[in-house]
């Protein structure tokens, strides 16, 4: 994905014009990286919850205890994206960062299950708020 494609994706997400089918695992991380690197007015850890909830509703989804927005996965993903960015040169572009992220274990959409049991991560509690990993801690 190019920097321009990432920008279009992130802007479409924020404007709620991105087609639901385009909101993939890669798109989640591409948007997060774009916002971290290119939108200093957005604080992803603070702003992504409402942005995702609003986007979900705009494409006909719901945000409930079983579907839609997931706080623990969102915050863990942002944490891991920031760790990856910290390991890269400071002048890295969004598309280079995304390529590195997708080449890492984060490229597998099931990466959180290395840290959380399925039961704990898929709980209503983990959807509503941050729940600490029960298998091993996230890297610092």
Backbone torsions as a table, in degrees:
resi	resn	phi	psi	omega
1	UNK	NA	134.3	179.4
2	UNK	-83.1	166.6	175.4
3	UNK	-58.3	-40.6	-179.1
4	UNK	-65.3	-40.4	177.7
5	UNK	-66.2	-38.3	177.3
6	UNK	-65.0	-40.9	178.6
7	UNK	-62.4	-46.1	-180.0
8	UNK	-61.9	-40.6	178.9
9	UNK	-63.6	-50.1	-178.2
10	UNK	-64.1	-41.6	179.5
11	UNK	-67.4	-39.1	176.5
12	UNK	-63.2	-40.0	176.6
13	UNK	-62.2	-51.6	-177.1
14	UNK	-62.4	-33.8	-179.5
15	UNK	-87.3	-1.6	-177.9
16	UNK	59.9	35.4	176.5
17	UNK	-111.7	-4.6	179.2
18	UNK	-70.6	127.7	177.4
19	UNK	-61.1	143.2	-178.3
20	UNK	-54.6	-39.5	-178.1
21	UNK	-62.6	-22.6	-179.7
22	UNK	-84.8	-8.6	-176.9
23	UNK	-87.3	73.0	-175.3
24	UNK	-97.5	179.1	175.0
25	UNK	-57.3	-46.9	179.1
26	UNK	-62.8	-41.7	-178.9
27	UNK	-63.0	-37.3	177.6
28	UNK	-58.8	-50.8	-178.6
29	UNK	-70.5	-37.4	177.7
30	UNK	-60.3	-43.2	179.1
31	UNK	-65.7	-45.9	179.5
32	UNK	-59.4	-46.9	-179.7
33	UNK	-63.7	-42.7	179.1
34	UNK	-59.7	-46.2	-178.9
35	UNK	-64.7	-41.5	179.1
36	UNK	-62.5	-45.4	-173.2
37	UNK	-84.7	-29.5	-169.4
38	UNK	-121.1	-6.9	-177.4
39	UNK	-126.4	78.9	-179.2
40	UNK	-63.1	-16.3	177.4
41	UNK	-76.6	-13.6	179.5
42	UNK	-106.2	129.2	173.5
43	UNK	-105.5	97.8	-171.3
44	UNK	-52.2	-43.4	-178.4
45	UNK	-61.4	-31.8	179.1
46	UNK	-87.7	-42.3	-168.5
47	UNK	-92.0	-28.2	-176.2
48	UNK	-59.9	-39.2	179.9
49	UNK	-52.6	-51.2	-179.5
50	UNK	-70.0	-36.1	177.5
51	UNK	-62.1	-44.0	-179.6
52	UNK	-67.4	-44.8	178.9
53	UNK	-58.8	-45.6	-179.9
54	UNK	-63.4	-44.1	179.0
55	UNK	-61.4	-48.2	-179.9
56	UNK	-53.4	-46.7	-179.1
57	UNK	-66.5	-34.1	-178.6
58	UNK	-66.9	-23.3	179.2
59	UNK	-104.6	17.6	175.4
60	UNK	88.2	7.6	179.3
61	UNK	-86.0	174.8	176.4
62	UNK	-124.7	159.5	174.5
63	UNK	-119.6	104.0	-174.0
64	UNK	-136.4	-171.5	177.8
65	UNK	-72.4	-8.2	-178.3
66	UNK	-128.7	-4.9	-174.2
67	UNK	-150.9	156.6	174.6
68	UNK	83.4	-140.4	-173.0
69	UNK	-56.8	140.8	-179.8
70	UNK	-134.1	105.0	-175.6
71	UNK	-60.2	-47.8	-175.7
72	UNK	-64.1	-45.2	179.5
73	UNK	-65.1	-41.0	179.9
74	UNK	-61.5	-50.7	-177.4
75	UNK	-67.8	-37.1	177.5
76	UNK	-66.4	-40.1	179.2
77	UNK	-64.3	-42.2	177.6
78	UNK	-64.6	-41.3	177.5
79	UNK	-59.5	-47.8	-178.1
80	UNK	-68.1	-37.6	177.3
81	UNK	-62.8	-41.9	179.1
82	UNK	-66.2	-38.2	176.3
83	UNK	-61.9	-43.6	178.8
84	UNK	-63.0	-45.6	178.8
85	UNK	-58.4	-38.8	-179.6
86	UNK	-65.3	-22.6	-179.7
87	UNK	-87.3	-6.5	-177.4
88	UNK	-101.6	161.2	175.2
89	UNK	-56.7	147.2	-175.3
90	UNK	-62.0	-23.2	-177.3
91	UNK	-100.3	18.4	-178.0
92	UNK	-66.4	141.4	177.6
93	UNK	-85.7	164.3	-178.3
94	UNK	-57.0	-44.7	-176.6
95	UNK	-66.9	-35.0	176.5
96	UNK	-67.2	-41.6	177.7
97	UNK	-62.8	-42.7	179.8
98	UNK	-64.2	-41.6	178.8
99	UNK	-61.2	-42.2	178.3
100	UNK	-65.6	-41.8	179.6
101	UNK	-63.3	-45.7	-177.5
102	UNK	-70.2	-23.4	176.2
103	UNK	-79.9	-12.8	178.9
104	UNK	-88.3	-177.4	177.8
105	UNK	-62.2	-20.7	179.3
106	UNK	-69.2	-15.9	177.2
107	UNK	-66.8	-21.4	177.2
108	UNK	-86.8	121.1	-176.5
109	UNK	-61.3	-16.6	179.2
110	UNK	-92.8	11.9	-177.5
111	UNK	-53.1	-35.2	-177.8
112	UNK	-61.7	-22.4	-177.1
113	UNK	-74.0	-3.3	169.8
114	UNK	-77.1	-17.6	-175.6
115	UNK	-114.4	-31.1	-178.8
116	UNK	-122.4	143.8	169.5
117	UNK	-69.3	153.0	-179.5
118	UNK	-58.0	-43.6	-178.3
119	UNK	-60.1	-44.9	-178.4
120	UNK	-68.9	-44.5	-176.3
121	UNK	-70.1	-32.8	-178.2
122	UNK	-89.2	7.6	-179.9
123	UNK	-73.2	156.5	175.4
124	UNK	-60.7	-36.1	179.1
125	UNK	-59.8	-43.0	-178.9
126	UNK	-71.9	-28.9	175.4
127	UNK	-70.6	-38.9	-175.2
128	UNK	-80.3	-31.6	-175.1
129	UNK	-154.5	174.6	-179.9
130	UNK	-68.1	131.9	175.2
131	UNK	-126.4	126.6	-179.5
132	UNK	-63.2	147.4	176.0
133	UNK	-60.7	147.4	179.1
134	UNK	-110.2	-7.0	178.8
135	UNK	-99.4	-44.9	174.2
136	UNK	-162.7	152.8	-177.9
137	UNK	-70.1	152.1	171.8
138	UNK	-65.3	149.4	175.9
139	UNK	-60.9	147.6	-179.7
140	UNK	-88.6	NA	NA
